[in-house]
């Protein structure tokens, strides 16, 4: 059975099964001038233009090669363009965030469950991210992929700790950064929308990633410089994501990161506000991350 989407207040709504969507039409939520899309349609169309949709008939839209809904955002409605963009958003309940985070922290104390808990938590947090033109964002990674990396690193850390070499300890720090780089690549490659892989990849080199981390560590000495390094690193990260027809752009400033970081540190020291602070910070970073038509910047 076909799934339907409709546009409302600049955002994509759906998917809805045929019966649910017909109910929205009957309730007047989907009106004749509402832009809609379903599998088999070439692009977004007004509901009144779909045979049988408004008026109760049984007609169906003409079939073309199926696929995901065309990209849409603030500028997509006028022309149904596949290159439209918009800012990301994050939405999750405080209660759900709290209990999931507590479970993750407790499970992580036992070390062994960490790969499984990490994937479980990542699947949830990714589903809370709203991307223009990409409904039902999800993460499809499997915890077993992390197991060799994770436990291999633990064994290596134990061996180096037993040897007691400072040089090897420094090398272990570099190994840890490389593993984080591999983790980022793996996470980007396992993003999906409506159950279909997005086909994304992360092209940032491991040397660039190591350099950014070392620069960030050095910037801590300046007390405030870390915020500008973090903003620049975010822009580098966004530019390094490939496989999308739109450019991913981070527009947040170092000053914006700095004052929010200070406020977050103060509030988190009180413990109770942590969930609200976390959602506030995530929402800001998401709102500063936009999808723009290529060549528009």
C-alpha positions as CSV (number, residue, x, y, z in Angstrom):
1,X,0.0,0.0,0.0
2,X,1.3,3.4,-1.0
3,X,2.6,5.9,1.6
4,X,1.8,9.6,1.3
5,X,3.5,12.8,2.4
6,X,2.2,16.3,2.5
7,X,3.7,19.8,3.1
8,X,2.5,22.0,5.9
9,X,4.1,25.2,7.3
10,X,7.3,24.6,5.4
11,X,7.8,21.1,6.7
12,X,7.3,17.6,5.2
13,X,4.7,15.5,7.1
14,X,4.5,11.7,6.8
15,X,4.5,9.0,5.7
16,X,0.8,8.1,6.0
17,X,-0.8,4.9,4.8
18,X,-3.6,5.3,2.2
19,X,-6.4,5.1,4.8
20,X,-4.8,7.6,7.2
21,X,-4.2,10.0,4.3
22,X,-7.8,9.8,3.1
23,X,-8.8,10.7,6.7
24,X,-6.6,13.8,6.6
25,X,-8.3,14.8,3.3
26,X,-11.7,14.2,4.8
27,X,-10.8,16.3,7.9
28,X,-9.7,19.2,5.7
29,X,-6.1,18.9,7.0
30,X,-5.0,18.1,3.4
31,X,-6.7,20.7,1.2
32,X,-6.9,21.0,-2.6
33,X,-3.9,23.4,-2.6
34,X,-1.8,21.3,-0.3
35,X,1.4,19.8,-1.9
36,X,1.4,16.0,-1.7
37,X,3.7,13.2,-2.8
38,X,3.4,9.4,-3.0
39,X,5.4,6.5,-4.4
40,X,5.2,6.6,-8.2
41,X,4.9,10.4,-8.5
42,X,7.5,12.4,-10.3
43,X,7.4,15.3,-7.9
44,X,5.2,17.2,-5.4
45,X,1.8,18.2,-6.7
46,X,-1.2,20.0,-5.4
47,X,-3.8,17.5,-3.9
48,X,-6.4,18.8,-6.4
49,X,-4.3,17.7,-9.3
50,X,-4.2,14.1,-8.1
51,X,-7.0,12.1,-9.8
52,X,-9.5,10.8,-7.2
53,X,-7.7,12.2,-4.2
54,X,-9.9,15.3,-3.6
55,X,-13.5,14.3,-4.2
56,X,-13.3,10.6,-3.1
57,X,-12.7,8.9,-6.4
58,X,-10.5,5.9,-6.8
59,X,-8.0,7.2,-9.3
60,X,-4.3,6.9,-8.8
61,X,-1.4,9.2,-9.9
62,X,0.4,8.3,-13.1
63,X,3.3,5.9,-12.4
64,X,6.9,6.8,-12.9
65,X,10.1,5.1,-11.5
66,X,9.6,4.9,-7.8
67,X,12.0,6.4,-5.2
68,X,12.1,8.5,-2.1
69,X,10.2,11.8,-1.9
70,X,11.9,14.6,-3.9
71,X,14.0,17.0,-1.8
72,X,12.0,19.8,-0.4
73,X,12.5,22.7,1.9
74,X,11.4,26.3,2.1
75,X,12.0,26.9,-1.6
76,X,10.9,23.6,-2.9
77,X,7.2,24.2,-3.0
78,X,7.2,26.7,-5.8
79,X,9.0,24.4,-8.2
80,X,9.1,21.0,-6.6
81,X,12.9,21.3,-6.8
82,X,15.1,18.5,-5.7
83,X,17.8,20.9,-4.7
84,X,15.9,22.9,-2.0
85,X,17.2,23.1,1.5
86,X,16.5,24.2,5.0
87,X,17.8,23.8,8.6
88,X,17.9,20.6,10.6
89,X,15.9,20.3,13.8
90,X,16.0,18.0,16.9
91,X,12.9,16.9,18.8
92,X,12.9,14.5,21.8
93,X,11.1,14.2,25.1
94,X,12.9,15.1,28.3
95,X,11.7,12.0,30.1
96,X,12.8,9.7,27.3
97,X,16.2,11.4,27.1
98,X,16.6,11.0,30.9
99,X,15.9,7.3,31.2
100,X,17.8,6.4,28.1
101,X,20.8,8.3,29.2
102,X,20.7,6.8,32.7
103,X,20.5,3.3,31.1
104,X,23.4,4.1,28.9
105,X,25.6,5.4,31.7
106,X,24.8,2.4,34.0
107,X,25.4,-0.1,31.2
108,X,28.7,1.6,30.2
109,X,30.0,1.1,33.8
110,X,30.2,-2.6,33.0
111,X,32.4,-2.0,29.9
112,X,31.3,-5.0,27.9
113,X,27.9,-3.8,26.9
114,X,29.2,-0.5,25.5
115,X,29.1,-1.3,21.7
116,X,25.5,-2.5,22.0
117,X,24.4,0.4,24.3
118,X,26.0,2.9,22.0
119,X,24.2,1.6,18.9
120,X,20.9,1.4,20.8
121,X,21.3,5.0,21.9
122,X,22.5,6.3,18.5
123,X,19.5,4.7,16.8
124,X,17.2,6.6,19.1
125,X,19.0,10.0,18.9
126,X,19.3,9.9,15.1
127,X,15.5,9.2,14.8
128,X,15.0,12.5,16.7
129,X,16.8,14.5,14.0
130,X,14.5,16.1,11.4
131,X,16.1,16.7,8.0
132,X,14.3,18.6,5.2
133,X,13.3,16.2,2.5
134,X,14.5,13.1,4.4
135,X,11.6,11.7,6.5
136,X,12.1,9.2,9.2
137,X,15.9,9.5,9.5
138,X,17.4,6.3,11.0
139,X,20.7,4.6,11.8
140,X,21.3,1.1,10.6
141,X,24.7,0.3,12.1
142,X,25.2,-3.0,13.8
143,X,27.0,-3.2,17.2
144,X,29.0,-6.2,16.0
145,X,31.0,-3.9,13.7
146,X,32.2,-2.1,16.8
147,X,33.2,-5.1,18.8
148,X,36.6,-5.8,17.2
149,X,37.6,-2.1,17.4
150,X,36.4,-1.6,20.9
151,X,37.8,-4.7,22.6
152,X,41.0,-4.5,20.5
153,X,41.6,-1.1,21.9
154,X,41.0,-2.2,25.4
155,X,43.5,-5.1,25.1
156,X,46.0,-2.7,23.6
157,X,45.5,-0.2,26.4
158,X,46.0,-3.0,29.0
159,X,49.2,-4.2,27.3
160,X,50.6,-0.6,27.1
161,X,49.6,0.1,30.7
162,X,51.5,-3.1,31.8
163,X,54.6,-2.1,29.8
164,X,54.5,1.4,31.3
165,X,56.0,3.2,28.3
166,X,55.2,7.0,27.9
167,X,55.9,6.9,24.2
168,X,53.4,4.0,23.7
169,X,50.9,5.9,25.9
170,X,51.1,8.8,23.5
171,X,50.7,6.5,20.5
172,X,47.6,5.1,22.2
173,X,46.1,8.6,22.3
174,X,46.7,8.8,18.5
175,X,45.1,5.3,18.0
176,X,42.1,6.5,20.0
177,X,41.7,9.5,17.7
178,X,41.9,7.3,14.6
179,X,39.2,5.0,16.0
180,X,37.0,8.0,16.5
181,X,37.6,9.0,12.9
182,X,36.6,5.5,11.8
183,X,33.5,5.7,14.0
184,X,32.4,8.9,12.3
185,X,32.9,7.4,8.8
186,X,30.9,4.3,9.9
187,X,28.1,6.4,11.4
188,X,27.7,8.6,8.3
189,X,27.7,5.5,6.0
190,X,24.8,3.9,8.0
191,X,22.3,6.8,7.9
192,X,19.0,6.0,6.2
193,X,15.7,7.6,5.4
194,X,12.4,5.7,5.3
195,X,14.5,2.5,5.6
196,X,16.6,3.2,2.5
197,X,20.3,3.9,2.9
198,X,21.2,7.5,2.0
199,X,24.5,6.5,0.4
200,X,26.5,9.1,2.3
201,X,30.2,8.9,3.0
202,X,32.7,10.9,5.0
203,X,35.7,12.1,3.0
204,X,37.7,13.9,5.7
205,X,41.2,12.4,6.0
206,X,42.4,10.9,9.2
207,X,45.4,13.3,9.2
208,X,43.0,16.3,9.0
209,X,41.0,14.8,11.8
210,X,44.1,14.3,14.0
211,X,45.1,17.9,13.2
212,X,41.8,19.3,14.2
213,X,41.9,17.4,17.5
214,X,45.4,18.6,18.3
215,X,44.5,22.2,17.4
216,X,41.5,21.9,19.7
217,X,43.6,20.6,22.5
218,X,46.1,23.5,22.0
219,X,43.3,26.1,21.8
220,X,42.2,25.1,25.4
221,X,45.2,27.1,26.6
222,X,43.7,30.3,25.3
223,X,40.6,29.7,27.5
224,X,38.1,30.9,24.8
225,X,39.8,29.9,21.5
226,X,38.4,26.4,21.6
227,X,35.0,27.7,20.5
228,X,36.2,29.1,17.3
229,X,38.2,25.9,16.6
230,X,35.0,23.9,17.3
231,X,33.0,26.0,14.8
232,X,35.7,25.7,12.1
233,X,35.9,21.9,12.7
234,X,32.1,21.6,12.3
235,X,32.3,23.4,9.0
236,X,35.1,21.1,7.9
237,X,33.0,18.1,9.0
238,X,29.9,19.2,7.0
239,X,32.0,19.8,3.9
240,X,33.4,16.3,4.2
241,X,30.0,14.6,4.0
242,X,29.5,13.4,0.4
243,X,26.8,11.6,-1.5
244,X,24.1,14.3,-1.0
245,X,22.6,16.5,-3.8
246,X,22.7,19.4,-1.3
247,X,25.5,21.1,0.4
248,X,25.7,20.7,4.2
249,X,26.6,24.0,5.8
250,X,27.3,24.9,9.4
251,X,26.6,28.6,10.1
252,X,27.2,28.7,13.8
253,X,29.9,31.1,15.1
254,X,32.6,30.7,17.6
255,X,31.0,33.3,19.8
256,X,27.7,31.4,19.7
257,X,29.4,28.2,20.8
258,X,31.4,30.0,23.5
259,X,28.6,31.7,25.4
260,X,26.3,28.6,25.1
261,X,29.1,26.4,26.3
262,X,29.6,28.6,29.4
263,X,25.9,28.7,30.2
264,X,25.7,24.9,29.7
265,X,28.6,24.3,32.0
266,X,27.1,26.4,34.7
267,X,23.6,24.8,34.4
268,X,25.0,21.2,34.2
269,X,26.9,21.7,37.4
270,X,23.4,21.8,39.0
271,X,22.7,18.3,37.6
272,X,18.9,18.6,37.3
273,X,18.9,20.9,34.3
274,X,21.1,18.6,32.2
275,X,18.4,17.1,30.0
276,X,17.0,20.6,29.1
277,X,20.5,21.9,28.5
278,X,21.4,19.0,26.3
279,X,18.2,19.5,24.1
280,X,18.8,23.2,24.0
281,X,22.4,22.8,22.7
282,X,21.5,20.1,20.2
283,X,18.6,22.2,18.9
284,X,21.0,25.1,18.4
285,X,23.6,23.1,16.5
286,X,20.9,21.5,14.4
287,X,19.4,25.0,13.6
288,X,22.8,26.2,12.5
289,X,23.2,23.2,10.1
290,X,21.5,23.8,6.8
291,X,21.0,22.0,3.6
292,X,21.6,24.4,0.7
293,X,21.2,23.8,-3.1
294,X,24.7,23.2,-4.5
295,X,26.2,26.3,-6.0
296,X,23.9,28.6,-4.1
297,X,26.6,29.7,-1.7
